[in-house]
Amino acid sequence: MSLDDEYIPDFTRDTELKLLRKLTEKVQRDLILDWYERFGLSNRKLRHLTVETLQLDFKFDARNRRTISTLILTRYWPHGLNLYQLSDIDFNILIAHPSRFKWNSMSMYKSSTEKIRPHYNIPQIVAQLNNELSNYYLTYISSRHDSQQRVEYIRLQFFERSTSHHHDRKNKLLSRSPYYIALLDDQELPFIIHSAGEDPTSMLILETFKRILSDSSPYTIQFKRNESPKESIKSIENVLKACGTSRNDNALGRWSQYGDGKFEVSPLNNVDEHGSMKGKKIRKDDSFIKSMLKFKGFTEYSNGYVSRVPVPKVSFQLKDPNDNITIGFKFHGSDVFGGLHQLCDKNLIDIDKVPGWLSGENGTSSGIIENGDFIKKTRRLTK
């Protein structure tokens, strides 16, 4: 069964307040006007208000985000927020606080080697997801577009009835955390991005979504994970970089200047002045400059040790062809290569002995090191 926009779930006022207070005052004001035009006010005593008088009303009483969020729940919608309003809040939190969410991405293929980006009919996808997943849960599925990131977000929220036998809770619905699928506007990019997770509900959502895309395409679309669920990435912006939607993909470490276009050579420029032709003389004892060039690609970097694309998890397998020995390395942290950079500056690691693959020059990818060469790990295609 699917729930409609105006259904009001049994959320506590504290829960709704906590969500609203994550939004700026301006966003809250904009939402009040949008909700008013869509649903009106649930407070009958205020239904005479026009848009103009409503604006004057909350400008007079609301002085900061805390007071305006309280005003929303006590004065304008005292009976609780409906599913559309709650999803609006979540979408705005997603855009305003991207680092609070963890993501994974998948590449789409129409054969074992050729990628594809199918046409997305968003209303149809949302309707089909609702139709199929409502066989398993009470569902509410909606979508919003982020024009800044040029991404269409599909938000899926599932509810289950409480098993409690208390008479006052017999109709109470328990909500699961919303799950997101992000579809890129760019027609040339064969990727989808989704919330990290390997629980049965997440797998059901992805399998259903993949089936819907394949059914609407002349090809049987296959999917390949770009990273394991355990290697989830914080911030949608970092995922966009990591999955190849910017020049910075695989252009980290000493290659960062190429990602920024700093080393591009124009036919009109003097090639002799190019950095790769001039070279840079570094004092043998200047380990700070060496580590900056190796990890950041610049001698000056405004963000300190923070990497351009922070990598939380990465692993390497070092193979010795002579002894047939393989040694595995796994690194975990908020910013693996930024942390290694800092250790080098503290003289805990000898910068002269740090190989390129350990300084982030292969981007966010895990891989196998064989004869000194980096081989990116690949994952099987799934139908």
N, C-alpha and C positions, 0 to 999 in steps of 0.2 A: 504494500500500500504506500502511495506517495502522499505527502502532506502538502497543503497549499501555503501560499505566501502569508496569509493572515492567521495561520495557526499559532497560538501562543503557548509555548512549552512551559512546563512548571520549573522555571529557573528561579533561584532566590534573587532578591534585590541586590544582595551583596555581590553575587556573581555578575549581574548586569552592570553594576557600578564599576566593578574592577575592569571590565572590558571597556566601558565608555571612557574611563579615565586614562586609558592608554592613547587616546586620540587627542589631537590639539583642539584648542577652543574653536578655531576656524572650521575644522572638519566637523565638529559637533554641531555648529550653527548651520552649516550647509546641509547636514543630514536632517536636522529638524525641519527645514524648509522642504526638502525632498519628500520626507515621510508625510508631512502635512498635505502636500499636493497629491500624494498617492493614496493615503489612507484617512486623512483627517486626524483629529485629536480624539483620543478615547475618553477624555474628560468632557462630559456633556456640558458642563457649565461654561466651557471655553469654545464651543463649536461656532459661536458667532464671530470669532476672530477671523480677519482676513490675513493675507500674507503680510501686508504692510503693518497691521496692528500686532501680528505675531512677532515680527521682527523688533518692534518697539518694546514688546513685552519682555522678551528674553534679553535684550540689550540693557534694560533697566535692572533686571534681577540677577543676571549672570555676570560675574566679575572675573572668573577664571574657570579652568576646565573642571575643577571639582564641583563648583556650584552649578555650572550648567549641566553637568551629568546628573546631579541630584534633581535639578529642575525637570529634566526630561522624564525621570521616573516617578516624580511625585506630583508634578503639575500637568504635564502634557499627555503622558501615557502611563497613568498610575496602575493600570491593570496588567502591566508587563509588556515586553517587546515581542513582536511576532517574528516568525522565522526569516522573513525578508529583511527586517531591521537588524536582526542578529547577524545575518550573513553580510550585510552592508558594513557592520562594525568590523567583522573579521577580515573582509577584503581590505579595508583601510588600514588595519593593523599590519596585515601582510605587506602592504606597500610601504608603510611608514617605518616598520621595524623588521626589515628583511633578514637580519642576522639571527632572529629568534626561530627561524624555520630551517629544517634540514631537508636536503633534496638529493635525488638521484636522477640520472638521465639515461635514455636509451636511443640508439640509432635505429632507423627503419630501413629495411632492405626489400627490394622486389626480387632479388636473386642472391646468391651467396656472396656476390661481390659488388653489386650495383645498388646504391642507396636510392631511396624514393621519399618524396614529401607529398603525401596525398592531399587532396582538397579537403578542407575542414568546413563542414556545414554545422556550425556551433549549435543552433537551436535543435537540429535533428539529432546531434550527438547527445545533447542534454536529455532530450525526450526519450531516446533509446536507452540511455543509462538508467533513467528513472523507471522505464517500463520493465527492464530486465532485473535490476537490483531490488526493486520493490517486492519481488517474489521472496526475498530473503529477510529484508528489514523494512521498517518504516523509514522512508527516505525523504530527504529534501535536497535537491540538486539545483544549483544555480550557477551563473557565469557572470564575469565582469571583465572589462578590458582595461589594461593598463597602457595608456598611450605613450608614457615615458619609456617603459621597457619594451613596448610593442609586443606585448604578450597577452593572450586570452587565458584567464584563469577559470577553471571549472572547479567548483567547490562541492564536495559530497559530504553530507552529514547524515548519519544513521541513528535511529532511535530504537530502543527496545523497551517493552513494557516491564515495569518493576515486578519482581516475583514476590514482593512483600504482600502479606495477607491483611495488613492493617487497613481498615475501611477508609481512612483518609488518604491512603496512597494507592488505591486500587487502579487509578487512572494515570498514575505518575509514569512519565517516560524518562528513561535513562539515555543520555546522549553520549555518543562516541565523539572523540576529537575529530574535527573536520579534516578531510583528506583533499589534497589539491592535485590537479593535473594542469600543467602550463603548456599551451600550444603557441609556438612562435609565429608571428605575422609573416616573417620573411619566407617567401615561397621556395627559396633555394636551400633552406636549412632542414635536413631530414632528421630532426631530433624532437623528442618529447621529454618533458621534465615532469617529475612527480614527487610527491611526498615520500620521504624515506620510510621504509618499514617492510618487514617480511612476515607479519602476522597474517592469519588466514583471510581476514577482511581486506587487507591491502592487496593480497594476491588475487582475491576474487574481483576487486575493482579493476586491476590491471588486465586480467584475462578477459573480462567483459569488454573493456575499452579496446583492446587489441582486436577482438572478434568484430566489434562494430566497425572499426576502421577497415579491416580486411573485407567485410561484407559490402562496403560501399566503394571498394576499389576493384579495378579489373585484375589486380594482382593479389596473390596471397602474401600479405605483408609479414615479414619476419622481423624480429626485434633482437637487438644485441645490447646488453648492459654496457655502459661506458665506464662504470665503476661498480664495485660490489656495494650492497646496502650498508655494509659496515664501514665503507669509505664515503659516507654521505658528506655533502658539502653545505656549509652554511651560506645563506644569502643567494638569492636568485641571480644576482649580478655575477657572482663568482662561478655559478654553474654555467652561465652563458659564455663566460670566458673559457671555462674548462672544456666544454663540449664543442668548441671550435667556432663560436659565433663572433669572435673578434680576432684581431691580429695578434693578440697576446697569447692565444692558444699555442702551447709548446714553444713559446718565445719568452721564457723566464730565465732567471739566472743571468749569465753573461750575454744571452741573446735578447734581453729586454729592449735594448735600443732598436733592434730590428722591428719588434712589435710596435714601438712608438714611431717608427718611420724615421728615426734619427740618423740611420745609416743608409738611407736610400740615395742612390746616385742618379742625378739628372744628367742627360746628355749635354745640358748647358752649363753644368758645373765643372770646376777644375778637379779632375779625378785625383790629381796629386794631393789635394787637400783632404781627401776622404780619410776618415779615421783608420780604416783598415790598411791604407797605403802608408800613412805617416807612422802608425804605431804609437805606443805610449810607453815611455821609459819610466820604470818604477824602481825606486831604491830597493835594494835587496832586503833591508831591514824594515820596510814600510808594510807591515802585515795588514794594517787597517785598510790602506788603499787596495791592496791585493784582494782582501775579502769583499770589499765593496764592489770591485769589478767582477769578481767571480759570482757573487750571490745576487747583485742588483744590476750589473751591467753599466754602472755609473760610478764616478768618484764622489758625487754628491747625491744624496737621496733624502727627500724631505720627511719620509715616514719612518726614519730610523731603521729598526730591524724588521718591521712589518713587511711581509712579502706582498707583491702586487696581487697575487691570488693565493691567499693563505691555504695551505694544504694540511688538513687535520690528520690524515692517515696515508701512508705510502709504504710499500714493501719492495724489496729487491732480492733477487737470487743471484749470487755470485758463483759462476761455474768455473772450475779449474779443469780445462780439457786434458791436462797432463796426468793429474791424479784422479780424475773422475770424481771429484768432490764438489758438492754444492753447499754453500753457506747462505742462510736466509737472514735478512735484516727486516725488521718491522719497526716503523717509527709512528708514534702517536703524539698528538698535542694540538694546541690551537693553531700553531703555525710552524710546521716541522722545519722548513728550510730557513725561516727567520730565526728559529732557535739554534740551529747549527751555525748560522752566521754569527750569532752572539757568542757562542762557545769558542769560535775561532778568535774573535776579538779579545776574549778573556784568556787566550793562550792555552786553552784546554784541548784544542785541536790544532794541529799544524796545518795552516792554510795551504802550504806548498804541497801537501800530500792529499788534499781533498780532490777526488775525481769529479769531473763535470756532472755525472749522474747524481752525485750526492749534494750538488749545489743547486739543484732545481732546473737545470738547463733542459731537461726533458718534460718540463711542464708538470702537470698534476698526475702523470701516469706512473703506475707501478711497472716493473719490468724485470727482465733477465739480463745480467751482465755476462757476456761471453766474449773472450779474447779482447776485453776492454770496450766492446761495443754494446750499446743499449738496445735491447729488443723489447718493444712494448708488449705487455701481456694482452692477449685477446680472449674474448669470451665467445662461447658458442651462440649461434643464432637460435632463437626460439620462435616457434610458429604461433 
